[in-house]
């Protein structure tokens, strides 16, 4: 199972580096102005309703409810592991269930560091912790620590009312669109209220201001051309028994496999169809009679599957076949008179039974096609399902970073993926995404909050090493992106991120600013313990049929955390030297220009051709990228 510390660091580091690598490579609701005032009024109503409530009693009730939920989930986990024998006993020791049970029964609170250490084990990304019984304990323990910890600080009713006043004030003057900093402040207040069991009373604020921050769509045309595959088998042996006759020969199948989208409001539903022809030459053996024949069988089959937030799910394949045969010759293993008699009888029976034999051959071909389709498709979809679970879903679930919502749906002409990732003290997008251009084949829209929220969950307080990021880029993308490639002259670097807001992305007016906030920077040459913010500003342009992200300014910005450029305070000589060193190390990371002249999808999907980037916008927190196929591959059947 590995050590606790090693497992925790390795698992979270793997997710963190994957997230940074992806960011490096990737670079209708009512208007808020109409809803802000009612939201402020709602918050004031919540405050007014507190007059008759005993906040201390309510707080105790919240703590007791959280403790009961933790005890219940803990009992279920203990019972589940008890059924696993030695493996379950090992898990109990690793997760320190005995200590956790004792702490809950003795009513220990967040001041007990043991509970925090145990929670780290539940969030250590050790394979197996993605199981629902484990996640139930992790979520309940997080909730208990928050509520019990705030209860131990004895928050007064006046303090809660002051926070509600502050929230109402922010909502009164929210703006349309609301500034990112103001939305972030609202998120912090909602998190504070949630820790005290109050957020449910102002849940409408989160509903309005935390909308999905990821939208992806892929067209039927792209899926169809990318999944198109030719069937051209080498000759295969034929073995069958029809009406007591053993059939032996060879056959060859050729045709096409296509995948199309089917409308489904709850899943992304697909149907793979097979249209093929089998041509065979065979000899039938029945007693002394030998019957040579050729056959042509028209084959069609379908295999449906759907994709949702839990992975790939398949149905059994169905098939239809229609066989037609032609007798080429009849002979026997006898000689003389017996040979003539056998051939005469065989010829008569073959003519009488031809139609029945073709029907039986058709049914056999259907069964074989269904079995072959299930075998091959299930293996391929099974690998895709396993990759999704083990590389995406399970790692994020284990560290508590699975999106709050992930919906996949399909229409006749496209599939759509909508994701919402926020947390107690973080909001997602306050605005719906801009409209995507018509007739595009693929579009990706993400809000700045998606990057910020995931970075906070995966990178906060973590140490990221350049050589590990370089290695991971090869595993994920098969290449080293220029901005994270290893530089032998400068040597390796590492950064320990800040515990709060380690990465901050701001998007507006065709520009994007990305800030890395580090509390420690290291290399083979020197170590800098001064917290620094490293920022680059990019503007997005289209020139000569290419989309570009052009860095503004000759140098990236490097300032001590909290430093205000142009203010009265100036950096010390040491801070200036440190900033200059960090600027030199990270200049390659923030390349002066990132250019895209199209996109070629990996693997089999490369046959869809080059995708031209026809839309690149950055406004009001949203980045929109849309591609269109340069051409639709021609198919000759």
C-alpha positions in Angstrom: 0.0 0.0 0.0 3.0 2.3 0.4 3.7 4.9 3.1 1.1 7.5 3.8 3.3 10.5 3.0 4.7 9.0 -0.2 1.3 8.0 -1.4 -0.2 11.3 -0.7 2.5 13.3 -2.3 2.9 11.1 -5.4 -0.9 10.9 -6.1 -1.6 14.6 -5.7 1.6 15.5 -7.5 0.6 13.4 -10.4 -2.7 15.2 -10.7 -1.1 18.6 -10.1 1.5 18.2 -12.9 -1.2 16.9 -15.2 -3.2 20.0 -14.6 -0.3 22.4 -15.2 0.7 20.5 -18.3 -2.9 20.8 -19.7 -3.0 24.5 -18.9 0.3 25.0 -20.7 -0.7 23.2 -23.8 -4.3 24.4 -24.1 -4.1 28.0 -23.6 -29.4 31.2 -20.5 -29.8 32.8 -17.6 -31.0 36.3 -16.8 -28.6 39.2 -16.8 -27.0 39.6 -13.4 -28.0 43.2 -13.2 -31.6 42.1 -13.1 -31.0 39.5 -10.3 -28.5 41.1 -8.0 -31.0 43.3 -6.1 -33.3 40.4 -5.3 -30.4 38.4 -4.1 -29.3 41.2 -1.7 -32.9 41.3 -0.4 -32.9 37.6 0.1 -29.7 37.8 2.2 -31.3 40.6 4.3 -34.4 38.5 4.9 -32.1 35.7 6.1 -30.5 38.1 8.5 -33.9 39.4 9.7 -35.1 35.8 10.3 -32.2 35.2 12.7 -33.7 37.5 15.3 -35.8 34.8 16.9 -33.2 32.0 16.6 -30.7 30.8 19.2 -27.6 30.7 17.0 -25.6 28.9 19.7 -28.3 26.1 19.8 -28.4 26.0 16.0 -24.6 25.6 15.9 -24.7 22.7 18.4 -27.3 21.0 16.3 -25.2 21.4 13.2 -22.2 19.9 15.0 -24.2 17.0 16.3 -25.7 16.3 12.9 -22.3 16.3 11.3 -21.0 13.9 14.0 -23.9 11.5 13.4 -23.3 11.6 9.7 -19.6 10.8 10.2 -20.3 8.0 12.7 -22.8 6.5 10.3 -20.5 6.5 7.2 -17.6 5.3 9.4 -19.7 2.3 10.6 -20.5 1.4 7.0 -16.8 1.6 6.0 -15.8 -0.5 9.0 -18.3 -3.2 8.1 -17.3 -3.2 4.4 -13.6 -3.6 5.3 -14.4 -6.3 7.8 -15.6 -8.5 4.9 -12.3 -8.1 3.1 -10.1 -10.1 5.5 -6.5 -9.3 5.6 -6.8 -6.6 2.9 -9.5 -4.9 4.8 -7.5 -5.0 8.0 -4.6 -3.4 6.2 -6.9 -0.6 5.0 -8.2 -0.1 8.6 -4.6 0.4 9.8 -3.7 2.7 7.0 -6.8 4.9 7.5 -6.5 4.7 11.3 -10.1 3.8 11.7 -9.7 2.9 15.3 -8.3 6.4 16.1 -11.1 8.0 14.1 -13.8 6.0 15.8 -12.4 6.9 19.2 -12.2 10.6 18.3 -15.8 10.7 17.1 -17.1 8.9 20.2 -15.1 11.2 22.4 -16.4 14.2 20.5 -12.9 15.5 19.5 -13.0 18.6 17.4 -10.9 20.3 14.7 -8.4 21.3 17.4 -7.4 17.6 17.5 -4.7 17.4 14.8 -5.2 13.6 14.6 -8.4 14.1 12.6 -6.7 16.3 10.1 -3.9 13.8 9.7 -6.5 11.0 9.2 -8.3 13.2 6.6 -5.1 13.5 4.7 -4.9 9.8 4.4 -8.4 9.6 3.0 -7.4 12.2 0.4 -4.0 10.7 -0.4 -4.9 9.4 -3.9 -4.2 5.8 -2.9 -5.9 3.5 -5.4 -9.0 2.0 -3.7 -10.0 5.2 -1.9 -12.3 6.1 -4.8 -14.9 3.6 -3.4 -18.1 5.3 -2.3 -17.8 4.0 1.3 -14.4 5.6 1.6 -15.5 8.8 -0.1 -18.6 9.1 2.2 -16.2 9.1 5.2 -13.9 11.6 3.6 -16.7 14.0 2.8 -18.3 13.6 6.2 -15.0 14.1 8.0 -14.3 17.3 6.0 -17.7 18.6 6.9 -17.4 17.7 10.6 -14.0 19.4 10.8 -15.3 22.6 9.3 -18.4 22.8 11.4 -16.9 21.6 14.6 -13.9 23.9 14.1 -16.0 27.0 13.6 -18.2 26.0 16.6 -15.0 25.8 18.7 -14.3 29.5 17.8 -17.7 30.4 19.3 -18.9 32.6 16.4 -21.5 35.0 17.7 -24.8 35.9 16.1 -23.5 39.5 15.6 -20.6 38.2 13.6 -22.9 36.1 11.4 -25.1 39.1 10.8 -22.1 41.3 9.9 -21.1 38.7 7.3 -24.6 38.7 5.9 -24.5 42.5 5.7 -21.2 42.3 3.9 -22.7 39.8 1.5 -25.7 41.9 0.8 -23.6 45.0 0.2 -21.5 43.1 -2.4 -24.7 42.0 -4.1 -26.1 45.5 -4.1 -23.3 46.8 -6.2 -22.3 43.6 -8.0 -22.1 45.0 -11.6 -22.9 43.3 -14.9 -20.6 41.6 -15.5 -19.4 41.3 -12.0 -15.7 41.8 -11.3 -13.8 38.6 -10.7 -12.4 39.9 -7.4 -15.9 40.6 -6.1 -17.1 37.2 -7.1 -14.2 35.7 -5.3 -15.0 37.7 -2.2 -18.6 36.5 -2.3 -17.3 32.9 -2.6 -15.2 33.3 0.6 -18.2 34.6 2.5 -20.4 31.8 1.3 -17.7 29.4 2.5 -17.6 31.1 5.9 -21.4 30.8 6.2 -21.2 27.2 5.0 -18.8 26.3 7.8 -21.4 27.7 10.2 -24.3 25.9 8.6 -25.8 29.1 7.2 -25.2 28.8 3.4 -28.3 26.7 2.8 -30.3 29.7 3.7 -28.7 31.8 1.0 -28.2 28.9 -1.5 -29.8 31.0 -4.3 -26.7 33.2 -4.3 -24.6 30.2 -5.2 -27.1 29.0 -7.8 -27.1 32.4 -9.6 -23.4 33.1 -9.4 -21.9 29.7 -9.8 -22.9 28.3 -13.2 -21.1 25.7 -15.3 -17.6 26.7 -16.1 -16.8 24.2 -18.8 -18.7 23.7 -22.1 -17.5 21.3 -24.9 -19.3 20.3 -28.1 -18.3 17.9 -30.9 -20.2 17.6 -34.1 -21.6 14.5 -35.8 -19.5 15.3 -38.8 -16.3 15.2 -36.8 -17.3 12.0 -35.0 -18.4 10.4 -38.2 -15.2 11.1 -40.1 -12.9 10.5 -37.2 -14.5 7.1 -36.4 -14.9 5.8 -40.0 -12.9 2.6 -40.4 -12.6 0.2 -43.3 -13.0 -3.5 -42.8 -10.7 -5.5 -45.1 -10.1 -8.9 -43.5 -7.5 -11.4 -44.6 -9.2 -14.7 -45.7 -10.5 -16.5 -42.7 -11.4 -20.2 -42.3 -15.1 -21.1 -42.6 -16.5 -23.9 -40.5 -20.2 -24.6 -40.2 -22.8 -27.3 -40.1 -26.0 -26.8 -42.1 -28.7 -29.5 -42.4 -26.3 -32.1 -41.4 -23.7 -31.0 -44.0 -20.2 -30.0 -42.7 -19.1 -26.8 -44.4 -15.4 -26.1 -44.8 -13.7 -23.3 -46.7 -12.4 -19.7 -46.6 -14.2 -16.4 -46.6 -13.3 -12.7 -46.7 -15.2 -9.8 -45.3 -14.9 -6.2 -46.5 -16.9 -3.1 -45.6 -17.2 -0.1 -43.3 -17.7 0.8 -39.7 -19.3 4.2 -38.8 -20.3 5.8 -35.6 -23.2 8.3 -35.3 -24.8 10.2 -32.5 -28.4 9.5 -31.3 -30.4 12.1 -29.4 -30.5 11.6 -25.6 -31.1 14.2 -23.0 -29.4 12.2 -20.2 -26.3 10.7 -21.8 -24.0 11.0 -24.9 -25.5 8.2 -26.9 -23.7 6.6 -29.9 -24.5 3.9 -32.4 -21.8 2.1 -34.3 -23.0 0.5 -37.6 -21.3 -2.2 -39.6 -22.1 -2.6 -43.3 -20.1 -5.4 -44.9 -20.0 -8.2 -47.5 -18.6 -11.6 -46.9 -17.6 -13.7 -50.0 -16.7 -17.3 -49.4 -15.8 -20.5 -51.2 -16.5 -23.7 -49.5 -17.1 -27.4 -49.8 -19.9 -29.3 -48.1 -19.3 -32.8 -46.8 -22.3 -35.0 -46.2 -21.5 -38.7 -46.3 -19.9 -39.5 -49.6 -21.3 -36.4 -51.3 -19.2 -33.3 -51.9 -20.8 -30.0 -52.8 -18.7 -27.0 -53.9 -20.2 -23.6 -53.7 -19.6 -19.9 -53.5 -21.6 -17.5 -51.3 -22.2 -13.8 -50.9 -23.6 -12.6 -47.5 -24.7 -9.1 -46.9 -24.0 -8.1 -43.3 -25.2 -5.2 -41.2 -24.8 -4.8 -37.5 -25.3 -2.2 -34.8 -23.7 -1.6 -31.4 -25.0 1.1 -29.1 -23.2 2.6 -26.2 -23.4 5.7 -24.1 -21.0 7.9 -22.0 -21.8 9.7 -18.8 -20.0 11.0 -15.8 -19.3 7.4 -14.7 -17.8 6.2 -17.9 -18.7 4.0 -20.9 -21.7 1.7 -20.9 -22.6 -0.8 -23.7 -25.5 -2.7 -25.0 -25.4 -6.1 -26.8 -24.8 -5.9 -30.5 -27.5 -6.8 -33.0 -27.0 -8.1 -36.5 -28.8 -8.9 -39.7 -27.5 -11.0 -42.6 -28.8 -12.3 -45.9 -26.8 -15.1 -47.6 -27.0 -16.2 -51.2 -25.1 -19.2 -52.6 -24.4 -20.8 -55.9 -23.4 -24.4 -56.4 -20.2 -24.8 -58.4 -20.0 -28.6 -58.5 -21.1 -31.8 -57.0 -18.9 -35.0 -56.7 -18.5 -37.9 -54.3 -15.9 -40.1 -52.7 -17.3 -43.1 -54.6 -16.6 -44.5 -58.0 -18.6 -45.9 -60.9 -22.3 -46.5 -60.4 -22.2 -45.4 -56.8 -20.6 -42.1 -57.7 -23.4 -41.4 -60.2 -26.1 -42.3 -57.7 -24.6 -40.1 -55.0 -24.2 -37.1 -57.3 -27.8 -37.5 -58.6 -29.2 -37.6 -55.0 -27.0 -34.8 -53.8 -27.9 -32.6 -56.7 -31.6 -33.1 -56.1 -31.4 -32.5 -52.3 -29.2 -29.4 -52.8 -31.7 -27.8 -55.1 -34.6 -28.6 -52.7 -32.7 -27.4 -49.6 -31.0 -24.4 -51.1 -33.4 -21.8 -49.7 -33.6 -23.3 -46.3 -29.8 -23.6 -46.2 -29.4 -20.0 -47.1 -31.7 -19.0 -44.3 -29.8 -21.1 -41.8 -26.5 -19.7 -43.1 -27.9 -16.1 -42.6 -28.9 -16.8 -39.0 -25.4 -18.3 -38.3 -23.8 -15.2 -39.9 -25.9 -12.9 -37.7 -24.8 -14.7 -34.6 -21.1 -14.7 -35.7 -21.3 -11.0 -36.5 -22.9 -10.1 -33.2 -20.4 -12.1 -31.3 -17.4 -10.6 -33.2 -18.8 -7.0 -32.8 -19.3 -7.5 -29.1 -15.9 -9.0 -28.6 -14.0 -6.3 -30.5 -16.1 -3.3 -29.5 -16.3 -4.3 -25.8 -12.5 -4.6 -25.7 -12.0 -1.2 -27.3 -14.7 0.5 -25.2 -13.5 -1.4 -22.1 -10.0 0.2 -22.6 -11.5 3.6 -23.0 -13.6 3.1 -19.9 -10.6 1.9 -17.8 -8.6 4.9 -19.0 -11.4 7.3 -18.1 -11.7 5.8 -14.6 -8.1 5.3 -13.7 -6.6 8.4 -15.3 -9.4 10.9 -14.8 -12.3 10.0 -12.5 -10.7 8.0 -9.7 -7.7 10.3 -9.1 -10.0 13.4 -9.0 -12.5 11.6 -6.8 -9.8 10.5 -4.3 -8.5 14.0 -3.7 -12.0 15.5 -3.6 -11.7 17.4 -6.9 -14.4 15.7 -9.0 -16.6 18.4 -10.5 -19.9 19.1 -8.7 -21.7 18.6 -12.0 -20.7 16.8 -15.1 -23.4 16.3 -17.8 -23.1 14.6 -21.2 -26.0 14.9 -23.6 -26.4 14.3 -27.3 -28.5 15.8 -30.1 -28.9 14.6 -33.7 -25.9 16.7 -34.8 -23.6 17.0 -31.8 -22.7 15.9 -28.3 -22.3 18.3 -25.4 -20.3 18.2 -22.2 -21.1 20.6 -19.4 -19.1 20.8 -16.2 -19.3 22.8 -13.0 -16.4 22.8 -10.6 -16.6 24.9 -7.5 -16.1 24.4 -3.8 -17.4 25.7 -0.5 -15.5 29.0 -0.7 -15.2 29.1 -4.5 -17.7 30.0 -7.1 -17.7 29.0 -10.8 -18.9 31.3 -13.6 -21.4 34.1 -12.8 -22.2 34.3 -16.5 -23.3 31.9 -19.2 -20.7 31.4 -22.0 -20.8 33.4 -25.2 -22.5 32.0 -28.2 -20.4 29.6 -30.3 -20.2 30.2 -34.0 -22.5 28.2 -36.3 -21.3 25.1 -38.1 -18.2 24.4 -36.1 -17.0 20.9 -35.5 -15.5 21.2 -32.1 -15.7 23.9 -29.5 -14.2 24.2 -26.0 -15.2 27.0 -23.6 -13.8 27.3 -20.2 -14.2 30.0 -17.6 -11.2 31.4 -15.7 -12.7 29.9 -12.5 -12.2 26.4 -13.8 -8.4 26.9 -13.9 -8.4 28.8 -10.6 -10.5 26.3 -8.7 -8.7 23.2 -10.0 -5.3 24.8 -9.4 -6.3 25.6 -5.8 -7.4 22.1 -5.2 -4.4 20.4 -6.9 -1.5 22.8 -6.5 -2.0 24.7 -3.3 1.0 24.1 -1.0 2.5 21.5 -3.5 6.0 21.4 -4.9 6.2 21.1 -8.6 9.5 20.0 -10.2 10.4 20.9 -13.8 11.8 17.6 -14.7 8.7 15.7 -13.5 6.5 18.1 -15.5 8.7 17.6 -18.5 8.4 13.8 -18.2 4.6 13.9 -17.7 4.2 16.0 -20.8 5.7 13.1 -22.8 3.2 10.7 -21.2 0.2 12.9 -21.8 0.9 14.5 -25.1 3.7 12.5 -26.7 5.9 15.6 -26.9 7.5 18.3 -24.8 5.7 21.6 -25.2 8.3 24.3 -25.8 7.3 26.3 -22.7 8.0 23.4 -20.3 10.8 21.7 -22.1 14.0 21.0 -20.1 16.8 23.5 -20.6 20.2 21.9 -20.0 22.0 25.3 -19.7 19.7 26.6 -17.0 19.2 23.3 -15.3 16.1 22.0 -13.5 13.8 24.2 -11.4 11.1 23.7 -8.8 8.4 25.8 -7.3 6.4 25.4 -4.0 3.1 27.0 -4.6 1.2 29.3 -2.2 -1.4 27.7 0.1 -4.1 29.9 -1.3 -4.8 30.8 -5.0 -1.6 29.2 -6.3 -2.6 30.0 -9.9 -4.7 32.9 -10.9 -6.1 33.3 -14.4 -7.9 36.5 -15.4 -9.6 36.8 -18.8 -11.2 39.9 -20.4 -11.2 42.2 -23.4 -9.3 39.8 -25.6 -6.6 39.4 -23.1 -5.5 36.8 -20.5 -3.2 37.2 -17.5 -1.8 34.1 -15.8 -0.1 34.4 -12.4 1.9 31.7 -10.6 2.1 32.4 -6.9 5.1 30.7 -5.2 6.2 30.7 -1.7 9.6 29.1 -2.5 11.6 28.8 -5.7 14.6 26.4 -6.0 17.2 25.2 -8.5 20.7 23.7 -8.5 22.1 27.2 -8.2 20.1 28.9 -5.5 16.9 28.8 -3.4 14.6 31.7 -2.9 12.3 31.6 0.1 10.7 35.0 -0.5 7.0 34.5 -1.7 6.8 35.9 -5.3 4.1 36.3 -7.9 5.1 35.6 -11.5 2.7 37.1 -14.1 2.4 37.2 -17.9 -0.1 39.1 -19.9 -1.3 37.8 -23.3 -3.5 39.2 -26.0 -5.2 37.0 -28.5 -5.0 37.9 -32.2 -5.7 36.3 -35.6 -3.1 36.9 -38.3 -2.5 35.2 -41.7 -4.9 32.4 -41.0 -3.3 31.7 -37.6 -4.4 32.3 -34.1 -1.8 33.7 -31.7 -1.4 34.5 -28.1 1.1 37.3 -27.9 2.8 38.2 -24.7 2.6 41.9 -23.8 5.7 43.5 -22.6 9.3 42.4 -23.1 9.6 40.8 -19.7 7.2 38.9 -17.4 6.3 40.5 -14.1 7.8 39.2 -10.9 7.0 40.9 -7.6 6.9 39.9 -4.0 3.4 38.7 -2.9 1.3 41.7 -2.0 3.6 44.2 -3.7 1.8 47.0 -5.6 3.8 48.1 -8.7 4.0 51.9 -8.9 3.1 52.4 -5.3 5.1 54.1 -2.6 6.8 50.9 -1.4 9.9 49.7 -3.4 11.5 46.4 -3.6 14.7 45.8 -1.6 18.0 45.1 -3.4 17.7 41.4 -2.5 14.1 41.2 -3.7 15.1 42.8 -7.0 17.9 40.2 -7.5 15.5 37.4 -6.6 12.9 38.7 -9.0 15.5 39.0 -11.8 16.6 35.4 -11.2 13.0 34.1 -11.2 12.2 36.1 -14.3 15.1 34.5 -16.2 14.1 31.0 -15.1 10.4 31.4 -16.1 10.8 33.4 -19.2 10.7 30.1 -21.3 7.6 29.0 -19.4 5.7 32.1 -20.6 6.8 32.1 -24.3 6.5 35.4 -26.1 4.2 34.0 -28.7 2.0 30.9 -29.0 0.7 30.2 -32.5 -1.9 27.7 -33.7 -2.4 27.0 -37.4 -4.8 24.2 -36.7 -5.3 21.0 -34.8 -4.8 17.4 -35.7 -6.4 14.9 -33.3 -4.3 12.0 -32.2 -4.5 8.3 -33.2 -7.3 7.1 -35.4 -9.0 10.5 -35.2 -6.2 12.1 -37.3 -8.1 10.8 -40.4 -10.6 13.5 -39.7 -8.0 15.9 -41.1 -6.7 19.2 -39.8 -9.1 21.3 -37.8 -8.8 25.0 -38.5 -9.2 27.3 -35.4 -11.9 29.6 -36.5 -12.7 31.2 -33.1 -10.5 32.4 -30.3 -12.0 34.9 -27.9 -11.3 35.9 -24.3 -13.9 38.0 -22.7 -15.7 38.4 -19.3 -13.8 35.4 -17.9 -14.5 33.1 -20.8 -12.0 31.6 -23.3 -13.7 30.2 -26.4 -11.9 28.0 -28.9 -13.8 26.6 -31.9 -12.5 24.5 -34.8 -13.8 23.5 -38.2 -12.7 20.7 -40.4 -10.6 21.8 -43.4 -12.1 19.0 -45.4 -14.4 16.1 -45.0 -12.5 12.9 -45.9 -13.9 11.3 -49.1 -15.0 7.7 -48.9 -15.0 5.3 -51.8 -17.0 2.2 -51.1 
